[in-house]
Amino acid sequence: MSDNERIERDFNLRSEEDKKAFLEQTWCDHCQEVNLGMVEPEEYELNETIFIEGKCAKCGTVILTELTDEEF
């Protein structure tokens, strides 16, 4: 397996509380606003870092959350 291989993870295995937090506590670079919400979340690991990627609920631009160790 190469370092740049995306490993799919199941976002739905997270607790309801965690899912709610990740979907609501967002930042959109396009809108320049916080907490607009995320739709169509996908969770994956890339280069030993876990990401949750989705679309801004307001404008549809891709937004990305990088998880730190304490958020696993």
Secondary structure as GFF3:
##gff-version 3
##sequence-region A 1 72
A	DSSP	beta_strand	7	9	.	.	.	ID=ss1
A	DSSP	three_ten_helix	11	13	.	.	.	ID=ss2
A	DSSP	alpha_helix	16	24	.	.	.	ID=ss3
A	DSSP	beta_strand	27	28	.	.	.	ID=ss4
A	DSSP	beta_strand	33	34	.	.	.	ID=ss5
A	DSSP	beta_strand	38	46	.	.	.	ID=ss6
A	DSSP	beta_strand	49	56	.	.	.	ID=ss7
A	DSSP	beta_strand	62	66	.	.	.	ID=ss8
A	DSSP	three_ten_helix	69	71	.	.	.	ID=ss9
###
